[in-house]
Amino acid sequence: MTITQVFKLVDRAEWEAAVAAGVYLGSAVDRADGYIHLSTRDQVAETAARHYRGRQDLLILTVDLAADTPGLRWEPSRGGALFPHIHGPLSPDRVSRARSLGVGDDGRMAIADGSDL
């Protein structure tokens, strides 16, 4: 199975600034690690629970992947699972959807428009 879409949880203000600049360089954690952390559909809920619990100022970005996605690498992380990482900037053109997201104190994601991933 080829994965063609992955997800990025991002601070709303950071994403708005990135769109205005025409490039997303990643969050502070991304920049410290040297790549932009992304999650597959099966990984994103756990990512939200682990790293964004209690946040209401987020967006969930749908990132479209293609064979020519610059800097894309699948690398082992939690429990050896392969996670998509982009080594380098992310062009906002690769994002097909940005939706408001809150993550409850219980770690559960709530997409503002009620849609599913």
Chimera marker file (.cmm) of the C-alpha trace (Angstrom):
<marker_set name="trace">
<marker id="1" x="0.000" y="0.000" z="0.000" r="1" g="1" b="0" radius="0.5"/>
<marker id="2" x="1.321" y="3.410" z="-0.957" r="1" g="1" b="0" radius="0.5"/>
<marker id="3" x="0.626" y="6.225" z="1.472" r="1" g="1" b="0" radius="0.5"/>
<marker id="4" x="-0.220" y="9.426" z="-0.372" r="1" g="1" b="0" radius="0.5"/>
<marker id="5" x="-1.354" y="11.615" z="2.531" r="1" g="1" b="0" radius="0.5"/>
<marker id="6" x="0.131" y="12.208" z="5.967" r="1" g="1" b="0" radius="0.5"/>
<marker id="7" x="-0.632" y="14.670" z="8.737" r="1" g="1" b="0" radius="0.5"/>
<marker id="8" x="1.118" y="17.461" z="10.588" r="1" g="1" b="0" radius="0.5"/>
<marker id="9" x="-0.148" y="18.970" z="13.824" r="1" g="1" b="0" radius="0.5"/>
<marker id="10" x="0.902" y="22.583" z="13.965" r="1" g="1" b="0" radius="0.5"/>
<marker id="11" x="0.328" y="25.739" z="15.962" r="1" g="1" b="0" radius="0.5"/>
<marker id="12" x="-2.173" y="27.895" z="14.045" r="1" g="1" b="0" radius="0.5"/>
<marker id="13" x="-0.069" y="31.080" z="14.249" r="1" g="1" b="0" radius="0.5"/>
<marker id="14" x="3.070" y="29.246" z="13.055" r="1" g="1" b="0" radius="0.5"/>
<marker id="15" x="1.224" y="27.877" z="10.032" r="1" g="1" b="0" radius="0.5"/>
<marker id="16" x="-0.321" y="31.226" z="9.153" r="1" g="1" b="0" radius="0.5"/>
<marker id="17" x="3.151" y="32.785" z="9.241" r="1" g="1" b="0" radius="0.5"/>
<marker id="18" x="4.521" y="29.960" z="7.072" r="1" g="1" b="0" radius="0.5"/>
<marker id="19" x="1.785" y="30.408" z="4.477" r="1" g="1" b="0" radius="0.5"/>
<marker id="20" x="2.499" y="34.141" z="4.350" r="1" g="1" b="0" radius="0.5"/>
<marker id="21" x="6.227" y="33.400" z="3.910" r="1" g="1" b="0" radius="0.5"/>
<marker id="22" x="5.610" y="30.637" z="1.371" r="1" g="1" b="0" radius="0.5"/>
<marker id="23" x="7.562" y="28.025" z="3.339" r="1" g="1" b="0" radius="0.5"/>
<marker id="24" x="7.235" y="26.043" z="6.581" r="1" g="1" b="0" radius="0.5"/>
<marker id="25" x="10.530" y="25.358" z="8.334" r="1" g="1" b="0" radius="0.5"/>
<marker id="26" x="8.993" y="23.362" z="11.178" r="1" g="1" b="0" radius="0.5"/>
<marker id="27" x="8.192" y="23.859" z="14.834" r="1" g="1" b="0" radius="0.5"/>
<marker id="28" x="10.905" y="24.470" z="17.424" r="1" g="1" b="0" radius="0.5"/>
<marker id="29" x="10.993" y="20.692" z="18.058" r="1" g="1" b="0" radius="0.5"/>
<marker id="30" x="11.236" y="19.972" z="14.329" r="1" g="1" b="0" radius="0.5"/>
<marker id="31" x="14.106" y="22.400" z="13.894" r="1" g="1" b="0" radius="0.5"/>
<marker id="32" x="15.930" y="20.981" z="16.936" r="1" g="1" b="0" radius="0.5"/>
<marker id="33" x="15.560" y="17.430" z="15.557" r="1" g="1" b="0" radius="0.5"/>
<marker id="34" x="16.580" y="18.471" z="12.041" r="1" g="1" b="0" radius="0.5"/>
<marker id="35" x="13.400" y="17.428" z="10.234" r="1" g="1" b="0" radius="0.5"/>
<marker id="36" x="9.653" y="18.038" z="10.130" r="1" g="1" b="0" radius="0.5"/>
<marker id="37" x="7.730" y="15.367" z="12.033" r="1" g="1" b="0" radius="0.5"/>
<marker id="38" x="4.695" y="13.961" z="10.229" r="1" g="1" b="0" radius="0.5"/>
<marker id="39" x="2.303" y="11.127" z="11.085" r="1" g="1" b="0" radius="0.5"/>
<marker id="40" x="0.284" y="8.634" z="9.102" r="1" g="1" b="0" radius="0.5"/>
<marker id="41" x="-3.460" y="8.253" z="9.627" r="1" g="1" b="0" radius="0.5"/>
<marker id="42" x="-2.758" y="5.385" z="12.057" r="1" g="1" b="0" radius="0.5"/>
<marker id="43" x="-0.149" y="7.380" z="14.017" r="1" g="1" b="0" radius="0.5"/>
<marker id="44" x="-1.653" y="10.864" z="14.334" r="1" g="1" b="0" radius="0.5"/>
<marker id="45" x="-3.979" y="10.218" z="17.305" r="1" g="1" b="0" radius="0.5"/>
<marker id="46" x="-1.100" y="8.926" z="19.418" r="1" g="1" b="0" radius="0.5"/>
<marker id="47" x="1.056" y="11.867" z="18.329" r="1" g="1" b="0" radius="0.5"/>
<marker id="48" x="-1.687" y="14.260" z="19.452" r="1" g="1" b="0" radius="0.5"/>
<marker id="49" x="-2.079" y="12.519" z="22.813" r="1" g="1" b="0" radius="0.5"/>
<marker id="50" x="1.664" y="12.423" z="23.500" r="1" g="1" b="0" radius="0.5"/>
<marker id="51" x="2.675" y="15.890" z="22.392" r="1" g="1" b="0" radius="0.5"/>
<marker id="52" x="-0.364" y="18.207" z="22.174" r="1" g="1" b="0" radius="0.5"/>
<marker id="53" x="-2.577" y="17.289" z="25.133" r="1" g="1" b="0" radius="0.5"/>
<marker id="54" x="-4.691" y="20.242" z="26.290" r="1" g="1" b="0" radius="0.5"/>
<marker id="55" x="-3.977" y="22.429" z="23.224" r="1" g="1" b="0" radius="0.5"/>
<marker id="56" x="-6.823" y="24.161" z="21.403" r="1" g="1" b="0" radius="0.5"/>
<marker id="57" x="-4.859" y="26.456" z="19.074" r="1" g="1" b="0" radius="0.5"/>
<marker id="58" x="-3.842" y="23.848" z="16.527" r="1" g="1" b="0" radius="0.5"/>
<marker id="59" x="-4.383" y="22.934" z="12.923" r="1" g="1" b="0" radius="0.5"/>
<marker id="60" x="-4.223" y="19.467" z="11.449" r="1" g="1" b="0" radius="0.5"/>
<marker id="61" x="-2.647" y="19.677" z="8.028" r="1" g="1" b="0" radius="0.5"/>
<marker id="62" x="-3.183" y="17.061" z="5.338" r="1" g="1" b="0" radius="0.5"/>
<marker id="63" x="0.118" y="16.814" z="3.478" r="1" g="1" b="0" radius="0.5"/>
<marker id="64" x="0.011" y="15.267" z="0.022" r="1" g="1" b="0" radius="0.5"/>
<marker id="65" x="2.960" y="13.033" z="-0.728" r="1" g="1" b="0" radius="0.5"/>
<marker id="66" x="4.335" y="12.245" z="-4.135" r="1" g="1" b="0" radius="0.5"/>
<marker id="67" x="7.358" y="10.333" z="-5.355" r="1" g="1" b="0" radius="0.5"/>
<marker id="68" x="9.107" y="13.676" z="-5.754" r="1" g="1" b="0" radius="0.5"/>
<marker id="69" x="8.392" y="15.016" z="-2.227" r="1" g="1" b="0" radius="0.5"/>
<marker id="70" x="11.658" y="16.799" z="-1.396" r="1" g="1" b="0" radius="0.5"/>
<marker id="71" x="13.469" y="15.463" z="1.661" r="1" g="1" b="0" radius="0.5"/>
<marker id="72" x="10.902" y="12.763" z="2.520" r="1" g="1" b="0" radius="0.5"/>
<marker id="73" x="12.292" y="9.854" z="4.519" r="1" g="1" b="0" radius="0.5"/>
<marker id="74" x="10.509" y="7.063" z="6.389" r="1" g="1" b="0" radius="0.5"/>
<marker id="75" x="12.437" y="6.570" z="9.629" r="1" g="1" b="0" radius="0.5"/>
<marker id="76" x="11.957" y="4.403" z="12.729" r="1" g="1" b="0" radius="0.5"/>
<marker id="77" x="10.567" y="6.067" z="15.833" r="1" g="1" b="0" radius="0.5"/>
<marker id="78" x="8.136" y="4.887" z="18.535" r="1" g="1" b="0" radius="0.5"/>
<marker id="79" x="8.539" y="1.159" z="18.926" r="1" g="1" b="0" radius="0.5"/>
<marker id="80" x="10.375" y="0.923" z="15.619" r="1" g="1" b="0" radius="0.5"/>
<marker id="81" x="7.373" y="2.115" z="13.567" r="1" g="1" b="0" radius="0.5"/>
<marker id="82" x="8.304" y="4.034" z="10.437" r="1" g="1" b="0" radius="0.5"/>
<marker id="83" x="7.293" y="7.686" z="10.551" r="1" g="1" b="0" radius="0.5"/>
<marker id="84" x="7.395" y="10.132" z="7.650" r="1" g="1" b="0" radius="0.5"/>
<marker id="85" x="9.874" y="12.963" z="8.127" r="1" g="1" b="0" radius="0.5"/>
<marker id="86" x="10.738" y="15.800" z="5.797" r="1" g="1" b="0" radius="0.5"/>
<marker id="87" x="14.380" y="16.803" z="5.960" r="1" g="1" b="0" radius="0.5"/>
<marker id="88" x="14.127" y="20.377" z="4.787" r="1" g="1" b="0" radius="0.5"/>
<marker id="89" x="11.279" y="22.835" z="4.338" r="1" g="1" b="0" radius="0.5"/>
<marker id="90" x="7.652" y="21.998" z="3.577" r="1" g="1" b="0" radius="0.5"/>
<marker id="91" x="5.989" y="23.965" z="0.829" r="1" g="1" b="0" radius="0.5"/>
<marker id="92" x="2.447" y="25.048" z="1.708" r="1" g="1" b="0" radius="0.5"/>
<marker id="93" x="1.540" y="23.862" z="-1.809" r="1" g="1" b="0" radius="0.5"/>
<marker id="94" x="1.879" y="20.282" z="-0.514" r="1" g="1" b="0" radius="0.5"/>
<marker id="95" x="-0.927" y="20.884" z="2.016" r="1" g="1" b="0" radius="0.5"/>
<marker id="96" x="-4.361" y="20.090" z="0.619" r="1" g="1" b="0" radius="0.5"/>
<marker id="97" x="-6.331" y="20.769" z="3.782" r="1" g="1" b="0" radius="0.5"/>
<marker id="98" x="-5.875" y="22.682" z="7.056" r="1" g="1" b="0" radius="0.5"/>
<marker id="99" x="-8.520" y="22.187" z="9.746" r="1" g="1" b="0" radius="0.5"/>
<marker id="100" x="-8.864" y="23.578" z="13.257" r="1" g="1" b="0" radius="0.5"/>
<marker id="101" x="-7.961" y="21.027" z="15.898" r="1" g="1" b="0" radius="0.5"/>
<marker id="102" x="-8.166" y="20.792" z="19.646" r="1" g="1" b="0" radius="0.5"/>
<marker id="103" x="-6.667" y="18.079" z="21.788" r="1" g="1" b="0" radius="0.5"/>
<marker id="104" x="-8.448" y="17.515" z="25.068" r="1" g="1" b="0" radius="0.5"/>
<marker id="105" x="-6.845" y="17.032" z="28.444" r="1" g="1" b="0" radius="0.5"/>
<marker id="106" x="-7.592" y="13.339" z="27.895" r="1" g="1" b="0" radius="0.5"/>
<marker id="107" x="-5.467" y="13.409" z="24.704" r="1" g="1" b="0" radius="0.5"/>
<marker id="108" x="-8.391" y="12.943" z="22.315" r="1" g="1" b="0" radius="0.5"/>
<marker id="109" x="-8.406" y="14.936" z="19.080" r="1" g="1" b="0" radius="0.5"/>
<marker id="110" x="-11.423" y="17.000" z="18.072" r="1" g="1" b="0" radius="0.5"/>
<marker id="111" x="-11.439" y="18.405" z="14.555" r="1" g="1" b="0" radius="0.5"/>
<marker id="112" x="-13.516" y="21.586" z="14.717" r="1" g="1" b="0" radius="0.5"/>
<marker id="113" x="-15.668" y="20.886" z="11.654" r="1" g="1" b="0" radius="0.5"/>
<marker id="114" x="-16.501" y="17.422" z="12.989" r="1" g="1" b="0" radius="0.5"/>
<marker id="115" x="-14.877" y="15.699" z="10.027" r="1" g="1" b="0" radius="0.5"/>
<marker id="116" x="-12.737" y="12.628" z="10.184" r="1" g="1" b="0" radius="0.5"/>
<marker id="117" x="-9.185" y="12.321" z="8.932" r="1" g="1" b="0" radius="0.5"/>
<link id1="1" id2="2" r="1" g="1" b="0" radius="0.2"/>
<link id1="2" id2="3" r="1" g="1" b="0" radius="0.2"/>
<link id1="3" id2="4" r="1" g="1" b="0" radius="0.2"/>
<link id1="4" id2="5" r="1" g="1" b="0" radius="0.2"/>
<link id1="5" id2="6" r="1" g="1" b="0" radius="0.2"/>
<link id1="6" id2="7" r="1" g="1" b="0" radius="0.2"/>
<link id1="7" id2="8" r="1" g="1" b="0" radius="0.2"/>
<link id1="8" id2="9" r="1" g="1" b="0" radius="0.2"/>
<link id1="9" id2="10" r="1" g="1" b="0" radius="0.2"/>
<link id1="10" id2="11" r="1" g="1" b="0" radius="0.2"/>
<link id1="11" id2="12" r="1" g="1" b="0" radius="0.2"/>
<link id1="12" id2="13" r="1" g="1" b="0" radius="0.2"/>
<link id1="13" id2="14" r="1" g="1" b="0" radius="0.2"/>
<link id1="14" id2="15" r="1" g="1" b="0" radius="0.2"/>
<link id1="15" id2="16" r="1" g="1" b="0" radius="0.2"/>
<link id1="16" id2="17" r="1" g="1" b="0" radius="0.2"/>
<link id1="17" id2="18" r="1" g="1" b="0" radius="0.2"/>
<link id1="18" id2="19" r="1" g="1" b="0" radius="0.2"/>
<link id1="19" id2="20" r="1" g="1" b="0" radius="0.2"/>
<link id1="20" id2="21" r="1" g="1" b="0" radius="0.2"/>
<link id1="21" id2="22" r="1" g="1" b="0" radius="0.2"/>
<link id1="22" id2="23" r="1" g="1" b="0" radius="0.2"/>
<link id1="23" id2="24" r="1" g="1" b="0" radius="0.2"/>
<link id1="24" id2="25" r="1" g="1" b="0" radius="0.2"/>
<link id1="25" id2="26" r="1" g="1" b="0" radius="0.2"/>
<link id1="26" id2="27" r="1" g="1" b="0" radius="0.2"/>
<link id1="27" id2="28" r="1" g="1" b="0" radius="0.2"/>
<link id1="28" id2="29" r="1" g="1" b="0" radius="0.2"/>
<link id1="29" id2="30" r="1" g="1" b="0" radius="0.2"/>
<link id1="30" id2="31" r="1" g="1" b="0" radius="0.2"/>
<link id1="31" id2="32" r="1" g="1" b="0" radius="0.2"/>
<link id1="32" id2="33" r="1" g="1" b="0" radius="0.2"/>
<link id1="33" id2="34" r="1" g="1" b="0" radius="0.2"/>
<link id1="34" id2="35" r="1" g="1" b="0" radius="0.2"/>
<link id1="35" id2="36" r="1" g="1" b="0" radius="0.2"/>
<link id1="36" id2="37" r="1" g="1" b="0" radius="0.2"/>
<link id1="37" id2="38" r="1" g="1" b="0" radius="0.2"/>
<link id1="38" id2="39" r="1" g="1" b="0" radius="0.2"/>
<link id1="39" id2="40" r="1" g="1" b="0" radius="0.2"/>
<link id1="40" id2="41" r="1" g="1" b="0" radius="0.2"/>
<link id1="41" id2="42" r="1" g="1" b="0" radius="0.2"/>
<link id1="42" id2="43" r="1" g="1" b="0" radius="0.2"/>
<link id1="43" id2="44" r="1" g="1" b="0" radius="0.2"/>
<link id1="44" id2="45" r="1" g="1" b="0" radius="0.2"/>
<link id1="45" id2="46" r="1" g="1" b="0" radius="0.2"/>
<link id1="46" id2="47" r="1" g="1" b="0" radius="0.2"/>
<link id1="47" id2="48" r="1" g="1" b="0" radius="0.2"/>
<link id1="48" id2="49" r="1" g="1" b="0" radius="0.2"/>
<link id1="49" id2="50" r="1" g="1" b="0" radius="0.2"/>
<link id1="50" id2="51" r="1" g="1" b="0" radius="0.2"/>
<link id1="51" id2="52" r="1" g="1" b="0" radius="0.2"/>
<link id1="52" id2="53" r="1" g="1" b="0" radius="0.2"/>
<link id1="53" id2="54" r="1" g="1" b="0" radius="0.2"/>
<link id1="54" id2="55" r="1" g="1" b="0" radius="0.2"/>
<link id1="55" id2="56" r="1" g="1" b="0" radius="0.2"/>
<link id1="56" id2="57" r="1" g="1" b="0" radius="0.2"/>
<link id1="57" id2="58" r="1" g="1" b="0" radius="0.2"/>
<link id1="58" id2="59" r="1" g="1" b="0" radius="0.2"/>
<link id1="59" id2="60" r="1" g="1" b="0" radius="0.2"/>
<link id1="60" id2="61" r="1" g="1" b="0" radius="0.2"/>
<link id1="61" id2="62" r="1" g="1" b="0" radius="0.2"/>
<link id1="62" id2="63" r="1" g="1" b="0" radius="0.2"/>
<link id1="63" id2="64" r="1" g="1" b="0" radius="0.2"/>
<link id1="64" id2="65" r="1" g="1" b="0" radius="0.2"/>
<link id1="65" id2="66" r="1" g="1" b="0" radius="0.2"/>
<link id1="66" id2="67" r="1" g="1" b="0" radius="0.2"/>
<link id1="67" id2="68" r="1" g="1" b="0" radius="0.2"/>
<link id1="68" id2="69" r="1" g="1" b="0" radius="0.2"/>
<link id1="69" id2="70" r="1" g="1" b="0" radius="0.2"/>
<link id1="70" id2="71" r="1" g="1" b="0" radius="0.2"/>
<link id1="71" id2="72" r="1" g="1" b="0" radius="0.2"/>
<link id1="72" id2="73" r="1" g="1" b="0" radius="0.2"/>
<link id1="73" id2="74" r="1" g="1" b="0" radius="0.2"/>
<link id1="74" id2="75" r="1" g="1" b="0" radius="0.2"/>
<link id1="75" id2="76" r="1" g="1" b="0" radius="0.2"/>
<link id1="76" id2="77" r="1" g="1" b="0" radius="0.2"/>
<link id1="77" id2="78" r="1" g="1" b="0" radius="0.2"/>
<link id1="78" id2="79" r="1" g="1" b="0" radius="0.2"/>
<link id1="79" id2="80" r="1" g="1" b="0" radius="0.2"/>
<link id1="80" id2="81" r="1" g="1" b="0" radius="0.2"/>
<link id1="81" id2="82" r="1" g="1" b="0" radius="0.2"/>
<link id1="82" id2="83" r="1" g="1" b="0" radius="0.2"/>
<link id1="83" id2="84" r="1" g="1" b="0" radius="0.2"/>
<link id1="84" id2="85" r="1" g="1" b="0" radius="0.2"/>
<link id1="85" id2="86" r="1" g="1" b="0" radius="0.2"/>
<link id1="86" id2="87" r="1" g="1" b="0" radius="0.2"/>
<link id1="87" id2="88" r="1" g="1" b="0" radius="0.2"/>
<link id1="88" id2="89" r="1" g="1" b="0" radius="0.2"/>
<link id1="89" id2="90" r="1" g="1" b="0" radius="0.2"/>
<link id1="90" id2="91" r="1" g="1" b="0" radius="0.2"/>
<link id1="91" id2="92" r="1" g="1" b="0" radius="0.2"/>
<link id1="92" id2="93" r="1" g="1" b="0" radius="0.2"/>
<link id1="93" id2="94" r="1" g="1" b="0" radius="0.2"/>
<link id1="94" id2="95" r="1" g="1" b="0" radius="0.2"/>
<link id1="95" id2="96" r="1" g="1" b="0" radius="0.2"/>
<link id1="96" id2="97" r="1" g="1" b="0" radius="0.2"/>
<link id1="97" id2="98" r="1" g="1" b="0" radius="0.2"/>
<link id1="98" id2="99" r="1" g="1" b="0" radius="0.2"/>
<link id1="99" id2="100" r="1" g="1" b="0" radius="0.2"/>
<link id1="100" id2="101" r="1" g="1" b="0" radius="0.2"/>
<link id1="101" id2="102" r="1" g="1" b="0" radius="0.2"/>
<link id1="102" id2="103" r="1" g="1" b="0" radius="0.2"/>
<link id1="103" id2="104" r="1" g="1" b="0" radius="0.2"/>
<link id1="104" id2="105" r="1" g="1" b="0" radius="0.2"/>
<link id1="105" id2="106" r="1" g="1" b="0" radius="0.2"/>
<link id1="106" id2="107" r="1" g="1" b="0" radius="0.2"/>
<link id1="107" id2="108" r="1" g="1" b="0" radius="0.2"/>
<link id1="108" id2="109" r="1" g="1" b="0" radius="0.2"/>
<link id1="109" id2="110" r="1" g="1" b="0" radius="0.2"/>
<link id1="110" id2="111" r="1" g="1" b="0" radius="0.2"/>
<link id1="111" id2="112" r="1" g="1" b="0" radius="0.2"/>
<link id1="112" id2="113" r="1" g="1" b="0" radius="0.2"/>
<link id1="113" id2="114" r="1" g="1" b="0" radius="0.2"/>
<link id1="114" id2="115" r="1" g="1" b="0" radius="0.2"/>
<link id1="115" id2="116" r="1" g="1" b="0" radius="0.2"/>
<link id1="116" id2="117" r="1" g="1" b="0" radius="0.2"/>
</marker_set>
